[in-house]
Amino acid sequence: PHPHPTIRVRPLTCTETRRGDQQVVHSLGDGAVHISATSPSECRGWGGLRHPLSRRCPHGQVSAARHDATFGFSAVFDAGASQETVFEGSGMRQLVELAIDGFSCTVFAFGQTGSGKTYTLMGPLAQSETQPASPSLLGLMQRSFTCLLEHSRSRGSDLALTASYLEIYNEQVRDLLSPGPPCSLPLRWNKTRGFYVENQLSVEFQSLEAIVSLLLQAIPSRAGSQRRRTSAHALNRHSSRSHALLTIHIRSRAHHPPKCVPQASACPSKQGTLCFVDLAGSERVKETGSSGELSVEANSINRSLLALGHCISLLAKSRGKRTHIPYRDSKLTRLLARSLGGSGITLMVACISPSSRCLSETLSTLHYASRARRVTTRP
């Protein structure tokens, strides 16, 4: 199958409305999204790098361009779509069921900084164990946990559930569940496991409260939490400075009627995974006003996204025309190698802004998602 890209368009922010930004993204229904605007086209500005999601861009070229394009995807969610609508309409529920059946499943959100990726996956940042978010605002993660546990109770399956949570910050892999200050962990490879993180902590859970508690430990705005790195800049007050990967490991053994108990040891065991990837947003340093440490972080984010985009462009080619896929170019592509071109089933959520000011980033994200549709995996 192919990765399953869906598009989510966030609303215009109050700042964008006051500034007079035009809405240039329009949902046409039936999975179609239309872009219509005239704006300057600027090719550099990401700390000397090409935009991470672009393909070609002549050095230093600035020109006025008319953008009038329509893209087709499996689903497009406009600014009025609820969190529940995104969960049901994106195929997330089916992905949970596949993970229970033993498949390796991944969902990742990508797009420009401030485009709504973390909100789509986790819901509002202003939540904690003592002040939970409204049920209607819960993201794909919490809804998937609920679905997973409901299936555990209703299907007569004996599920063993464990979770691991890490971030990639400035090309360092750090465990978000390990007590104490996050420290860098080595990334290894072998023929059996592929790329994996050595000494990563996995935590068992059996209830929704337990897994949500683990998730909230790493939410950047949580009082006293310094787990996942965030900073404020001109485009986003809570900009993630790292890529985060939460993986649920699911081991199940089907229950059999009492007469089959003597053969219980022969009951088939299934092992699946459900991985949520919250990618840090691509950034134009000129727009974010980043400098110093923020600029270093932005360059690291953009380089890893550029490596990811390059791998996807190569994977999108027919097998006869493919060259070597450079997964080793970044820690991010190594950890996503199986999801992108191996035996995984992947749901991609492209988050975009409707603002005319973000036009070039929005177009790049849509082109990126279009290329991802042509990648073929083997579950």
C-alpha positions in Angstrom: 0.0 0.0 0.0 0.9 3.7 -0.2 1.2 6.1 2.7 -2.2 7.7 3.3 -1.8 11.5 3.2 -4.6 13.7 4.5 -4.7 17.5 4.8 -5.7 19.6 7.7 -6.2 23.4 7.3 -6.1 25.4 10.5 -8.1 28.6 11.0 -6.6 32.0 10.4 -5.2 33.3 13.7 -6.2 36.5 15.3 -2.9 38.0 14.4 -3.3 37.0 10.8 -6.8 38.4 10.7 -5.7 41.8 12.2 -2.8 42.0 9.8 -5.2 41.5 6.9 -3.8 38.2 5.6 -5.9 36.7 2.8 -7.2 33.1 2.9 -5.6 31.4 0.0 -6.5 27.8 0.8 -9.9 26.5 -0.1 -11.4 23.0 0.4 -13.4 21.9 -2.7 -14.8 18.7 -1.2 -14.1 15.1 -2.2 -10.5 15.3 -1.0 -9.6 18.3 -3.2 -7.9 21.5 -2.0 -7.3 24.6 -4.1 -4.6 27.3 -3.8 -5.2 30.7 -5.4 -3.0 33.7 -4.8 -0.4 36.1 -6.2 2.7 36.6 -4.1 6.4 37.1 -4.2 8.3 33.8 -4.5 11.5 33.8 -2.4 13.7 30.8 -2.5 16.2 31.3 0.3 15.8 32.2 3.9 16.1 28.9 5.9 19.6 29.7 7.3 21.1 29.3 3.8 19.2 26.0 3.1 16.6 25.3 0.5 13.1 25.0 2.0 13.1 21.5 3.5 10.0 20.4 1.6 10.9 21.9 -1.8 12.5 20.2 -4.7 14.3 22.8 -6.8 14.8 26.5 -6.3 17.3 28.7 -8.2 19.7 30.5 -5.7 18.5 33.9 -4.7 15.7 34.2 -7.2 12.8 36.5 -6.2 9.9 37.0 -8.5 6.1 37.6 -8.4 4.2 34.5 -9.2 0.6 33.5 -9.7 -0.3 30.3 -7.8 -3.4 28.6 -9.0 -3.3 24.9 -8.3 -5.6 22.1 -7.1 -4.4 19.0 -5.2 -6.2 15.8 -4.6 -5.9 13.6 -1.4 -7.9 10.9 0.3 -9.3 13.5 2.8 -9.1 17.3 3.4 -10.3 18.7 6.7 -11.0 22.5 6.6 -10.7 24.9 9.5 -14.2 23.9 10.8 -13.4 20.2 11.2 -13.6 18.9 14.7 -11.0 16.6 16.3 -13.4 13.7 16.2 -14.0 14.3 12.5 -10.3 14.2 11.8 -10.0 11.0 13.8 -12.8 9.2 12.1 -12.3 10.6 8.6 -8.5 10.1 8.4 -8.7 6.3 8.9 -7.0 6.5 12.3 -9.4 4.0 13.9 -8.6 1.5 11.2 -4.9 2.0 11.8 -5.4 1.1 15.5 -7.1 -2.1 14.5 -4.3 -3.0 12.1 -1.8 -2.4 14.9 -3.7 -4.8 17.2 -3.7 -7.4 14.3 0.1 -7.3 14.4 1.0 -4.6 11.8 3.6 -1.9 12.2 1.6 1.4 11.9 2.8 5.0 12.0 1.0 8.3 11.9 3.0 11.5 11.5 2.1 15.1 11.3 4.2 17.5 9.3 4.1 21.1 8.1 5.2 24.6 8.8 5.8 25.7 12.3 2.6 26.9 13.9 0.4 24.9 11.4 -1.4 22.8 14.1 0.6 19.6 14.2 0.9 19.2 17.9 -2.8 20.2 18.4 -3.9 17.6 15.8 -2.0 14.8 17.6 -2.3 15.9 21.3 -5.0 18.5 21.6 -4.5 21.9 23.3 -1.2 22.5 25.1 -3.0 24.0 28.1 -3.8 20.6 29.7 -2.5 18.6 32.6 -3.5 15.7 34.8 -5.3 18.1 37.2 -6.8 20.2 34.3 -7.6 17.8 31.4 -8.7 19.1 28.1 -12.3 19.1 27.0 -13.2 15.6 25.5 -14.1 17.3 22.2 -10.6 18.8 21.9 -8.6 15.6 22.5 -6.2 14.7 19.7 -5.5 11.6 17.6 -3.3 10.2 20.3 -5.8 10.2 23.2 -8.6 9.0 20.9 -6.4 6.2 19.6 -5.5 5.1 23.2 -9.3 5.0 24.0 -10.0 3.0 20.9 -7.1 0.6 21.6 -8.3 -0.1 25.2 -11.9 -0.5 24.0 -10.7 -3.2 21.6 -8.7 -4.9 24.3 -11.9 -5.3 26.4 -14.3 -6.1 23.6 -12.4 -8.5 21.3 -11.5 -11.0 24.0 -7.8 -10.4 23.4 -5.1 -10.6 26.0 -3.1 -7.4 25.2 0.2 -6.5 26.7 0.8 -2.8 26.1 4.0 -0.8 26.6 5.0 2.7 25.6 8.3 4.4 24.7 8.7 8.2 24.0 11.7 9.9 22.6 12.7 13.2 20.9 15.4 14.1 18.3 16.9 17.4 19.3 19.8 18.8 17.4 20.5 15.2 16.0 20.6 13.7 19.5 18.1 11.0 20.5 16.8 11.6 24.0 14.4 9.5 26.1 11.4 11.6 27.3 10.3 8.9 29.9 13.6 8.4 31.6 13.8 10.1 35.0 16.3 12.9 35.3 17.6 15.3 32.7 17.3 13.9 29.1 20.6 12.4 27.9 21.7 11.3 24.4 21.1 7.6 23.5 22.9 5.7 20.8 21.1 4.7 17.6 22.1 1.2 16.5 21.3 -1.1 13.5 21.1 -4.9 13.0 19.6 -7.1 10.4 16.8 -8.3 12.7 15.6 -5.0 14.2 16.8 -2.5 11.6 17.5 0.9 13.3 16.7 1.0 17.0 17.5 3.1 20.1 19.7 1.4 22.6 18.7 1.6 26.3 15.4 3.2 25.6 12.9 3.0 28.5 9.6 1.2 27.9 6.7 1.5 30.4 3.8 -0.9 30.7 0.3 0.5 31.0 -3.2 -0.9 31.3 -5.5 2.1 31.5 -6.2 5.3 29.7 -5.2 7.3 32.7 -1.8 5.7 32.8 -0.8 6.3 29.2 -2.2 9.8 29.2 -0.2 10.5 32.3 3.0 9.4 30.4 2.0 11.6 27.5 1.4 14.7 29.6 4.8 14.3 31.2 6.4 15.5 28.0 3.9 18.2 27.0 6.0 21.3 26.9 3.6 23.7 28.6 3.0 21.5 31.6 4.0 23.2 34.8 7.5 22.4 35.7 8.1 20.2 32.7 11.3 20.6 30.8 11.1 17.4 28.9 10.5 18.2 25.2 12.3 21.3 24.0 10.2 24.3 22.9 10.8 28.0 22.4 8.9 31.1 21.3 9.5 33.0 18.0 7.6 35.3 15.8 5.4 32.6 14.3 4.7 30.4 17.2 4.8 31.0 21.0 5.2 27.2 21.7 7.4 26.1 18.8 8.6 22.5 19.2 12.4 22.4 18.8 12.6 18.6 18.4 10.9 15.8 16.6 9.0 13.5 19.0 8.1 9.8 18.6 5.7 8.0 20.9 5.5 4.2 20.2 2.9 1.8 21.6 4.0 -1.8 21.5 1.1 -4.2 21.3 1.4 -7.9 22.0 -1.8 -10.0 21.8 -2.9 -13.6 22.1 -6.4 -14.5 21.0 -8.5 -16.2 23.6 -10.0 -19.7 22.8 -13.0 -21.6 24.2 -12.3 -23.7 27.3 -12.0 -26.9 25.2 -9.0 -25.4 23.6 -7.2 -24.6 26.8 -4.8 -27.6 26.6 -3.5 -26.1 23.4 -3.2 -22.6 24.8 0.5 -22.6 24.3 0.0 -23.0 20.6 -2.3 -19.9 20.4 -0.9 -17.5 17.8 0.8 -14.4 19.3 0.7 -11.1 17.4 3.1 -8.2 17.9 2.2 -4.8 16.4 3.3 -1.2 16.9 1.5 2.1 16.7 3.9 5.1 16.4 2.9 8.8 16.6 5.5 11.2 15.1 5.2 14.9 15.8 7.7 16.5 13.5 9.1 19.9 14.3 7.9 22.5 11.8 9.9 23.7 8.9 11.1 27.3 9.5 12.2 30.3 7.5 14.6 32.1 9.7 13.7 35.4 8.1 10.1 35.0 9.1 10.6 33.5 12.6 13.3 36.1 13.6 15.4 33.2 15.1 19.0 33.9 16.1 21.6 32.3 18.3 20.5 29.0 19.7 17.1 29.2 18.0 18.9 29.6 14.7 21.1 26.6 15.4 17.9 24.6 16.3 16.1 25.8 13.1 19.0 24.7 10.9 19.0 21.3 12.5 15.3 20.9 12.1 15.4 22.0 8.4 18.3 19.7 7.6 16.5 16.6 9.0 13.3 17.6 7.2 15.3 18.1 4.0 16.8 14.6 4.4 13.3 13.2 5.0 12.0 14.9 1.9 14.9 13.6 -0.2 14.2 10.0 1.0 10.5 10.4 0.1 11.3 11.8 -3.3 13.5 8.8 -4.1 11.0 6.3 -2.7 8.3 7.8 -4.9 10.2 6.7 -8.0 9.4 3.4 -9.6 11.5 0.6 -8.2 13.4 0.2 -11.4 14.5 3.8 -11.3 15.4 4.1 -7.6 18.9 4.7 -6.4 20.2 4.2 -2.9 17.9 5.6 -0.3 20.0 7.6 2.1 18.3 6.8 5.4 21.5 7.4 7.3 21.6 11.1 6.4 19.7 11.9 9.7 18.5 10.3 12.9 15.0 11.1 11.9 15.1 9.2 8.6 16.8 6.2 10.2 14.0 5.9 12.8 11.4 6.3 10.1 13.0 4.0 7.6 10.6 1.1 8.2 7.6 3.3 8.2 8.5 5.0 4.9 9.9 2.2 2.7 9.8 -1.0 4.6 7.0 -3.1 6.1 4.9 -0.4 7.7 1.5 1.1 7.2 1.6 4.9 7.4 -0.9 7.7 7.8 0.4 11.2 7.0 -1.3 14.3 8.3 -0.2 17.4 6.4 -1.0 20.5 8.5 -1.2 23.8 6.6 -2.0 27.5 7.2 -4.6 29.2 5.0 -2.7 32.5 5.3 -1.3 34.3 2.2 1.8 35.1 4.3 2.5 31.3 4.6 1.8 30.5 0.9 5.2 29.2 -0.1 5.4 26.9 2.9 1.9 25.7 2.3 2.6 24.9 -1.3 5.8 23.0 -0.4 3.9 20.9 2.2 1.2 20.0 -0.4 3.8 19.0 -3.0 5.6 17.0 -0.3 2.4 15.1 0.6 1.7 14.5 -3.1 5.0 12.9 -3.6 4.5 10.7 -0.5 1.3 9.2 -2.1 3.5 7.5 -4.6 5.7 5.6 -2.1 4.9 1.9 -1.8 5.4 -0.2 1.3 5.1 -3.9 2.0 3.2 -4.7 5.2 
